[in-house]
Amino acid sequence: MKKKLALVLSVLLMLTVTACSSGDGKPVEITPSQEGAAPPPADGIVAYVGGTIFESSLDPIKGAMSYGYSFTNCALLRVNPDSNYEGDMATDWSISEDSLVYTYKLRENVKFSDGSDFTADDVVFTYTTVKENQAHNENVDLTKLASVKALNDYTVEFTLSEPYSPFLDTTACLGIVPSDSYDSKKFDQYPIGTGAWIVTQYDANQQIIVKANENYYAGAPAIKKVTFVSMNSEAAFSNAKSGQLDIVMIGPNYTSEKVAHMTAERFETMDIRMVNLPVLKEQTMKNPDGKDIKVGNNVTSDINVRKALAIGIDRQTIINHAFNGIGKPAVSFTANLQWANTDTYQDNRAEEAAALLQDAGWVDTDGDGIREKNGLKCEFNVYAPGSDNERFLLANAVAEDALRLGIKINVKTASWDEVANLQSHSGIVWGWGQYSPTVLNSLFNSQLFLKGAYDNVSGYANPQVDADIEKAFTSTTHDSAIAAWKAVQATVNQDYPYLYIVNIEHCYLVKDSLNLSLDTQIAHPHGHGSPIICNMKDWQYK
């Protein structure tokens, strides 16, 4: 009954100064040094892995680190390197035949980082508190949970109001907190948990220092201290070159750079980049608030245009131009998870794509290289959101390749606030990727169009897909749920509401003296940076 873990994580950091601290409150200035710096000290390392952890609470009750690898608070289950579930705070679990009752046997003789005992009461408290404050935790959905109770000190029983197959995912998302010492304010920065790490210092917008939990049930980590710092990527790369950082998140175009005593590592992901292609014709619709919203696009609403792009572009060439060749061509949402539909097709079929467009009436009659139909140019806008230069480079590479087909893509940039008003009628370069198949509901459920922040932005609607999504949610066996999720993808992939482009690879510079235990890394979800900490407890010095 083991499923894939929901994810998309929120972890780590933002430093706006050029100093970090030693852990005892004394500042340690980061200054340039000669190449050939000594290996990191035996008591700790310094890492730059992105900058999101300071933007929200560290409290699991409020949704912190709810994507499978919290370093402070263990959940009942966790995902393993094969993308299957295994026990963490639970050692065994069972599901009733009607899929309404989930029973978990808990790990005994485990202590929280404050020395208190972990028991079923802590699990009940955690789930009850989230359920009662659901509005404060959008990452863990307990709306289908009817009750939770302790059968004894080490057995917990959950009862659902109706069958809901993703509930197993939920129990791998929610870190457990101690019932006796939970403090909503304190846990924002200093959570108490059963995980391998303890936060010892939290400096807002500067650093988080964690130390090894010597009482961690699986054994204390070999590396005793990790300092996460936040700075812009250019400063991080500069500090890596001067020997001041041990792990540095980098973009794909930095992988060819040489840094003394560091090696560029590439990690497999399910982090996909794709462009939504609005399937509706241009029109005005009302959202649930009664506001008129512009939706649809008269070019991408033609399935022949969408299919021509899907089969005609050369993904490897696009990846070479945008990402220095780093990444794997993608023709579907994901291929490395149990619920993935792995059907594939050959791209770069430019002649076939051209014939498809020609037969559909898209013809270049004026010789400018752009096809038109009934006076309408085969042209539309694609936006790279935020300040993400990699998405901008990708959009430009796609636009350049699409010109071979006679399709003009105008690449533009927009803030995330602007994207909310553009996504229903223009293409957006999206990044998605998580272990839970519930993401397919967000992407393709027709009932969610214009209702969720980034749900079903293509305006896709297919009754069979909606039915299969409902079947997947209410399935009473794991196998039937997986089959339904695969059926969803098989149908959607024939309609091309998204142009899938690349599964990116997350890249980091790693000090040669470190062993990040690559065999225990799990495939990274969306969110370059913090996923590397998924196995931080296993890191060692060589």
ChimeraX attribute file (.defattr): number of C-alpha atoms within 10 A of each C-alpha:
attribute: neighborCount
match mode: 1-to-1
recipient: residues
	/A:1	12
	/A:2	16
	/A:3	26
	/A:4	23
	/A:5	28
	/A:6	27
	/A:7	25
	/A:8	24
	/A:9	27
	/A:10	25
	/A:11	28
	/A:12	23
	/A:13	25
	/A:14	24
	/A:15	23
	/A:16	13
	/A:17	14
	/A:18	15
	/A:19	15
	/A:20	23
	/A:21	19
	/A:22	14
	/A:23	18
	/A:24	8
	/A:25	10
	/A:26	9
	/A:27	11
	/A:28	12
	/A:29	13
	/A:30	16
	/A:31	11
	/A:32	13
	/A:33	12
	/A:34	9
	/A:35	13
	/A:36	12
	/A:37	13
	/A:38	10
	/A:39	15
	/A:40	17
	/A:41	11
	/A:42	12
	/A:43	12
	/A:44	20
	/A:45	21
	/A:46	20
	/A:47	24
	/A:48	31
	/A:49	27
	/A:50	27
	/A:51	24
	/A:52	18
	/A:53	24
	/A:54	23
	/A:55	14
	/A:56	15
	/A:57	21
	/A:58	25
	/A:59	28
	/A:60	30
	/A:61	29
	/A:62	24
	/A:63	24
	/A:64	25
	/A:65	27
	/A:66	29
	/A:67	30
	/A:68	28
	/A:69	27
	/A:70	27
	/A:71	23
	/A:72	28
	/A:73	29
	/A:74	25
	/A:75	27
	/A:76	26
	/A:77	28
	/A:78	24
	/A:79	26
	/A:80	19
	/A:81	14
	/A:82	14
	/A:83	18
	/A:84	18
	/A:85	19
	/A:86	18
	/A:87	19
	/A:88	20
	/A:89	27
	/A:90	22
	/A:91	14
	/A:92	16
	/A:93	20
	/A:94	13
	/A:95	17
	/A:96	12
	/A:97	9
	/A:98	11
	/A:99	20
	/A:100	20
	/A:101	20
	/A:102	17
	/A:103	20
	/A:104	24
	/A:105	21
	/A:106	24
	/A:107	19
	/A:108	16
	/A:109	9
	/A:110	18
	/A:111	18
	/A:112	23
	/A:113	23
	/A:114	13
	/A:115	12
	/A:116	16
	/A:117	14
	/A:118	24
	/A:119	24
	/A:120	23
	/A:121	19
	/A:122	19
	/A:123	28
	/A:124	20
	/A:125	20
	/A:126	20
	/A:127	24
	/A:128	18
	/A:129	14
	/A:130	21
	/A:131	21
	/A:132	11
	/A:133	13
	/A:134	18
	/A:135	11
	/A:136	13
	/A:137	18
	/A:138	12
	/A:139	23
	/A:140	26
	/A:141	18
	/A:142	20
	/A:143	11
	/A:144	15
	/A:145	20
	/A:146	14
	/A:147	16
	/A:148	19
	/A:149	18
	/A:150	19
	/A:151	14
	/A:152	13
	/A:153	14
	/A:154	17
	/A:155	20
	/A:156	22
	/A:157	21
	/A:158	19
	/A:159	18
	/A:160	18
	/A:161	12
	/A:162	15
	/A:163	19
	/A:164	20
	/A:165	24
	/A:166	22
	/A:167	22
	/A:168	23
	/A:169	26
	/A:170	23
	/A:171	22
	/A:172	29
	/A:173	31
	/A:174	30
	/A:175	32
	/A:176	28
	/A:177	29
	/A:178	25
	/A:179	18
	/A:180	10
	/A:181	11
	/A:182	18
	/A:183	15
	/A:184	14
	/A:185	11
	/A:186	13
	/A:187	19
	/A:188	17
	/A:189	21
	/A:190	18
	/A:191	23
	/A:192	26
	/A:193	31
	/A:194	31
	/A:195	28
	/A:196	26
	/A:197	28
	/A:198	23
	/A:199	22
	/A:200	15
	/A:201	19
	/A:202	16
	/A:203	16
	/A:204	15
	/A:205	19
	/A:206	21
	/A:207	29
	/A:208	26
	/A:209	23
	/A:210	22
	/A:211	21
	/A:212	25
	/A:213	23
	/A:214	16
	/A:215	18
	/A:216	19
	/A:217	18
	/A:218	12
	/A:219	13
	/A:220	18
	/A:221	19
	/A:222	17
	/A:223	20
	/A:224	18
	/A:225	23
	/A:226	21
	/A:227	22
	/A:228	27
	/A:229	29
	/A:230	28
	/A:231	22
	/A:232	13
	/A:233	17
	/A:234	10
	/A:235	12
	/A:236	24
	/A:237	23
	/A:238	14
	/A:239	21
	/A:240	25
	/A:241	23
	/A:242	19
	/A:243	25
	/A:244	22
	/A:245	25
	/A:246	23
	/A:247	26
	/A:248	24
	/A:249	24
	/A:250	23
	/A:251	18
	/A:252	21
	/A:253	15
	/A:254	16
	/A:255	19
	/A:256	9
	/A:257	12
	/A:258	12
	/A:259	20
	/A:260	16
	/A:261	19
	/A:262	21
	/A:263	17
	/A:264	21
	/A:265	16
	/A:266	16
	/A:267	17
	/A:268	18
	/A:269	24
	/A:270	24
	/A:271	25
	/A:272	25
	/A:273	24
	/A:274	25
	/A:275	22
	/A:276	26
	/A:277	31
	/A:278	30
	/A:279	27
	/A:280	20
	/A:281	16
	/A:282	17
	/A:283	13
	/A:284	12
	/A:285	14
	/A:286	12
	/A:287	12
	/A:288	10
	/A:289	8
	/A:290	8
	/A:291	10
	/A:292	12
	/A:293	16
	/A:294	16
	/A:295	24
	/A:296	24
	/A:297	23
	/A:298	18
	/A:299	24
	/A:300	28
	/A:301	20
	/A:302	17
	/A:303	18
	/A:304	21
	/A:305	22
	/A:306	24
	/A:307	21
	/A:308	25
	/A:309	27
	/A:310	23
	/A:311	20
	/A:312	22
	/A:313	25
	/A:314	21
	/A:315	24
	/A:316	20
	/A:317	17
	/A:318	24
	/A:319	23
	/A:320	14
	/A:321	18
	/A:322	22
	/A:323	24
	/A:324	16
	/A:325	15
	/A:326	22
	/A:327	24
	/A:328	17
	/A:329	20
	/A:330	22
	/A:331	25
	/A:332	25
	/A:333	26
	/A:334	23
	/A:335	16
	/A:336	16
	/A:337	20
	/A:338	18
	/A:339	22
	/A:340	20
	/A:341	21
	/A:342	17
	/A:343	12
	/A:344	11
	/A:345	10
	/A:346	10
	/A:347	19
	/A:348	18
	/A:349	16
	/A:350	19
	/A:351	14
	/A:352	14
	/A:353	24
	/A:354	22
	/A:355	15
	/A:356	16
	/A:357	27
	/A:358	16
	/A:359	11
	/A:360	14
	/A:361	14
	/A:362	24
	/A:363	21
	/A:364	17
	/A:365	12
	/A:366	9
	/A:367	8
	/A:368	8
	/A:369	15
	/A:370	19
	/A:371	25
	/A:372	21
	/A:373	16
	/A:374	8
	/A:375	9
	/A:376	11
	/A:377	18
	/A:378	21
	/A:379	18
	/A:380	18
	/A:381	17
	/A:382	26
	/A:383	25
	/A:384	26
	/A:385	20
	/A:386	15
	/A:387	12
	/A:388	12
	/A:389	14
	/A:390	15
	/A:391	23
	/A:392	21
	/A:393	18
	/A:394	24
	/A:395	29
	/A:396	21
	/A:397	21
	/A:398	25
	/A:399	20
	/A:400	18
	/A:401	23
	/A:402	19
	/A:403	16
	/A:404	16
	/A:405	24
	/A:406	22
	/A:407	27
	/A:408	20
	/A:409	21
	/A:410	15
	/A:411	20
	/A:412	15
	/A:413	20
	/A:414	16
	/A:415	13
	/A:416	13
	/A:417	10
	/A:418	13
	/A:419	19
	/A:420	14
	/A:421	13
	/A:422	20
	/A:423	27
	/A:424	27
	/A:425	29
	/A:426	22
	/A:427	30
	/A:428	30
	/A:429	22
	/A:430	17
	/A:431	18
	/A:432	18
	/A:433	22
	/A:434	25
	/A:435	28
	/A:436	20
	/A:437	26
	/A:438	17
	/A:439	17
	/A:440	19
	/A:441	22
	/A:442	18
	/A:443	21
	/A:444	25
	/A:445	24
	/A:446	20
	/A:447	16
	/A:448	19
	/A:449	22
	/A:450	23
	/A:451	13
	/A:452	11
	/A:453	12
	/A:454	17
	/A:455	21
	/A:456	26
	/A:457	32
	/A:458	32
	/A:459	27
	/A:460	23
	/A:461	19
	/A:462	14
	/A:463	10
	/A:464	13
	/A:465	24
	/A:466	17
	/A:467	13
	/A:468	22
	/A:469	25
	/A:470	17
	/A:471	19
	/A:472	28
	/A:473	22
	/A:474	17
	/A:475	21
	/A:476	19
	/A:477	17
	/A:478	16
	/A:479	14
	/A:480	16
	/A:481	25
	/A:482	21
	/A:483	17
	/A:484	21
	/A:485	24
	/A:486	23
	/A:487	20
	/A:488	26
	/A:489	22
	/A:490	17
	/A:491	14
	/A:492	20
	/A:493	19
	/A:494	10
	/A:495	15
	/A:496	26
	/A:497	26
	/A:498	28
	/A:499	24
	/A:500	23
	/A:501	28
	/A:502	27
	/A:503	28
	/A:504	27
	/A:505	23
	/A:506	26
	/A:507	23
	/A:508	25
	/A:509	27
	/A:510	22
	/A:511	24
	/A:512	16
	/A:513	16
	/A:514	18
	/A:515	13
	/A:516	22
	/A:517	13
	/A:518	14
	/A:519	9
	/A:520	15
	/A:521	20
	/A:522	23
	/A:523	25
	/A:524	26
	/A:525	25
	/A:526	24
	/A:527	22
	/A:528	22
	/A:529	24
	/A:530	24
	/A:531	29
	/A:532	23
	/A:533	19
	/A:534	21
	/A:535	20
	/A:536	21
	/A:537	23
	/A:538	20
	/A:539	17
	/A:540	16
	/A:541	16
	/A:542	8
